[in-house]
Amino acid sequence: MTESPRPYTLVAELTYRCPLRCVYCSNPVDWASHGDGLETADWLRIFREAEELGVVQLNLTGGEPLLRRDLEVLVSLVASTPGSATSR
C-alpha cells in the first residue's frame, strides 16, 4: 500500500433529540439535558476537515437529525462539496 491509511466514513451524530424515545435514540438516557451539542459552524468545520482527511462517506444520524433547524445548511455544504455523491 503506497498511501497512508485514511478514514473512509464519518458518522456524525447531529443531535440527541428524538420524538420516538426508542432505546437507540434515547442514548444517553438523560438526553433531555443535552442540547444539540455542536453549533452549525463546528459541524461545518468538521465536515471540511473530514474531506481534507479523505473521508468519502458521511452518515448524518443522531436521535432525529430532521429536528435540527440548521440541517438544510449542513446538507447544502456537503452537497456542494466537489466529488460528493450528491454534487454529481
Legacy VTK file of the C-alpha trace (Angstrom):
# vtk DataFile Version 3.0
C-alpha trace
ASCII
DATASET POLYDATA
POINTS 88 float
0.000 0.000 0.000
1.543 3.289 -1.064
-0.927 5.714 0.517
-1.263 6.448 4.210
-4.337 4.921 5.820
-7.264 7.305 5.888
-10.722 7.312 7.387
-13.389 6.166 4.957
-16.594 7.151 6.759
-17.655 9.847 9.198
-20.714 9.070 11.299
-21.965 12.453 12.507
-24.457 12.209 15.363
-26.065 15.609 14.893
-28.462 15.605 17.838
-29.711 13.516 20.729
-33.247 14.845 20.298
-35.831 12.358 19.062
-39.620 12.231 19.464
-39.801 8.419 19.464
-37.998 7.637 22.744
-36.834 4.249 21.479
-33.821 2.566 23.064
-31.493 3.562 20.233
-32.410 7.259 20.161
-32.656 7.576 23.922
-28.955 7.031 24.371
-27.820 8.737 26.545
-30.730 8.144 28.876
-30.542 11.711 30.133
-30.995 13.019 26.584
-33.229 15.882 27.700
-30.294 17.550 29.448
-28.282 17.560 26.209
-28.672 20.253 23.593
-27.625 19.806 20.004
-24.061 19.629 21.267
-22.195 21.259 18.406
-23.111 24.502 16.697
-23.542 24.796 12.925
-20.074 26.329 12.455
-18.493 23.441 14.367
-20.165 20.823 12.155
-19.184 22.723 9.005
-15.566 22.792 10.185
-15.667 19.065 10.988
-17.101 18.237 7.543
-14.356 20.281 5.834
-11.665 18.612 7.939
-13.113 15.183 7.138
-12.950 15.997 3.439
-9.303 17.051 3.814
-8.578 13.706 5.502
-10.092 11.863 2.540
-13.441 10.794 4.005
-15.700 9.683 1.166
-18.862 8.716 3.039
-20.791 10.849 5.514
-23.628 9.472 7.617
-25.841 12.081 9.279
-27.508 10.443 12.233
-28.373 11.124 15.823
-31.593 10.988 17.607
-33.571 12.549 14.758
-31.445 14.846 12.564
-34.574 16.373 10.995
-35.177 18.156 14.303
-32.128 20.387 13.744
-33.114 23.794 12.389
-29.780 24.051 10.549
-29.994 20.687 8.768
-30.530 22.324 5.369
-27.355 24.394 5.828
-25.352 21.310 6.819
-26.634 19.210 3.928
-26.116 22.077 1.455
-22.434 22.298 2.356
-21.980 18.566 1.921
-23.910 18.573 -1.369
-21.803 21.415 -2.753
-18.538 19.634 -1.977
-16.786 18.577 -5.203
-16.733 14.812 -5.501
-19.632 14.171 -3.152
-22.274 11.788 -4.472
-24.909 14.488 -4.061
-22.962 17.048 -6.118
-22.964 14.953 -9.297
LINES 1 89
88 0 1 2 3 4 5 6 7 8 9 10 11 12 13 14 15 16 17 18 19 20 21 22 23 24 25 26 27 28 29 30 31 32 33 34 35 36 37 38 39 40 41 42 43 44 45 46 47 48 49 50 51 52 53 54 55 56 57 58 59 60 61 62 63 64 65 66 67 68 69 70 71 72 73 74 75 76 77 78 79 80 81 82 83 84 85 86 87
